């Protein structure tokens, strides 16, 4: 019993499912082996079950174990999920698959139980009414089909999923709604200190240890390996905010400029990596190992972070970042937001290069070789001046920035004034930088970059109170020669 109890501590998060893909596979009678998703999402494998309704796959008269005083793992749900996860061959299901299915069920039941301990009152009557309405709607639509097609739909359901329509409605769909309502309540009643999935599951496990252990024995589910708490992820860094790193799985072109869309679409998650800003920059490819249970249990509509990253490494710093204008030629006010994101990324990389000694890839921001050489020299000079203080930059906060569009014969240019607060391990400082941005060969690039505060490199080398309004200034070879080898 102790071995089983210990193994249950390793229960981890729930895999999400592509809803539209599920619909297509259900309607065609096909399945594919589901890939493990390293981003556990609140709406788990249950989402796939809910979709079955809309794809003409439904059911009745099952048992819902979480309602009972003595908890039991729902065998019908377990068998159905195991069949789905093993591509219809549950007899050949691996031990890992069995453990994953049980893990998913326990996490759903644990959340419902946790909500009740927090004051949630489950309205089973209302849930059953909703289920009945959907069941009646489904059967009304089904009755419109001829008998032969109706028979085919019924047979396909049981052949592909091993459950009847009635079982689906009264067990799986009801279970789905119970989970959904409990989660909605928790979101509306946030706790002062968010509790993690692991903490909720651990409490539930202790409460129902014997029932869970008995089910594992009945279904020949071996003890869980403690390592199932952790998953490995390779992705692209989309943003950094202090110790929180936003990572999207797989390469996304220009991920840093798409960070908000990535969050909204559930295509990225945040991870806490201590001292991340010292060595990690947006656009880098990175590998991490993280605790899938260290995520807040009420995460719907939020981007709260995974709190435990056990190891990480930078895989590549050569990710090419391009900032694309709305039109292939010229710029307009519609490009201001993208230009701003580019300038903020450039400033963040610049300050980390100066204070932390990190690399900066100017090719992502600058086309003009004269300006590129000047900024490289500026970085080296400022790093020689400040890098030895061992006071690294943690993050860069942006103040009230300004921007305007100016038209000219070459497609126009954008002017941006970007004040920043550079936060370091101890203290910080503020200064403002001015940028000019053009569309060059179909991408936004910086064509001038000036930080004019007293004692800054630009103040000393270029001069005090420069007017930044000439986007072609770095093409003037005579002007460039003043900067001691910054151009040939």
ABEGO torsion letter per residue (X at the ends): XAAAAAAAAABBBBBBBBAAAAAAAAAAGBBBBBBBBABBBABBAAAAAAAAAAAGBBBBGBBBAAABABBBBBAAAAAAAAAAAAGGBAAABBAAAAAAAAAAAAAAAAAAAAAAAAGBBBBAAAAAAAAAAAAAAAAAAAAABBAAAAAAAAAAAAAAAGBBAAAAAAAAAAAAAAAAAAAAAAAABBBABBBBAAAAAAAAAAAAAAAAAAAAAAAGBBBBBAAAABBBBBBBBABBBEABBBBBBEBBBGAAAAAAAAAAAGABBBBBBBGAAAABBBGBBBBBBBBAAABBABABGBABBBABBABBBBABAABBBBBBBABABEBBAAAAAAAAAAAAAAAAAAAAAAAAGBBBBAAAABABAAAAAAAAAAAAAAAAAAAAAGBBBABBBBBBBBBBBBBBAAGEBBBBBBBBBBBBABEEBBBBBBBBBBBBGGBBBBABBBBABBGBAAAAAAEBGBBBABAAAAABAAAAAAAGGABX
